Amino acid sequence: MRIFAVGRNYQDHISELKNQKPSAPVVFTKPDTAILRNNAPFYYPSFSKDIHHEVELVIRISKEGKSIEEKFASKYYDAVAIGIDFTARDLQDELKKQGLPWDIAKGFNGSAPLSEFIPLDEIKDIHHLSFSLKLNNNTVQQGSTQDMIFGIDGIISYISTFFTLRKGDVIFTGTPSGVGPVKIGDRLIAYLEDKEMLNFEIK
Ligand code: MG
């Protein structure tokens, strides 16, 4: 499986990082070694002093496809999860300044904690689905799929223009505002609607 991710997909988050609103989805990837499952702790890496949390809705691709038309995209995913797109903001800021690729700031070990998946048929309305993140019991991020700049179907269509999507691939769909630093000892709890999806510690 592969991990695709979309950046700058919520206007309030674009504003907080003073980025430009993109005219097409900003796509990047993480290696599968980034995934943390079963609420495994995240070990703060030595190469960064500014690791940020980004809570995101994640979709799971259910069959192979390329150049998928947007109107057919809903046939290509079957489940959703919550993930954290951990970002070494200090490294990313430096790389962005130099116009260089972000990979090491986004794809490092453990940078993609991922919850269990919930089948789509248990989701009431994918287009009005809320999710949130608590940092040490304070809600720091809240989002809804209705506020995405590029919707799920558009993202699938766009990514599949360049990369053949395969069953089991996952797509992180972008973070709402409220991103910020974590530190050793913090606990992150993420929710899909009211359901607890992730609950793990920074070590
Ligand atoms: Mg992100």
Boltz pocket constraint, residues with backbone or C-beta under 6 A from the ligand:
constraints:
  - pocket:
      binder: B
      contacts: [[A, 5], [A, 6], [A, 7], [A, 54], [A, 56], [A, 85], [A, 174], [A, 175]]
      max_distance: 6.0
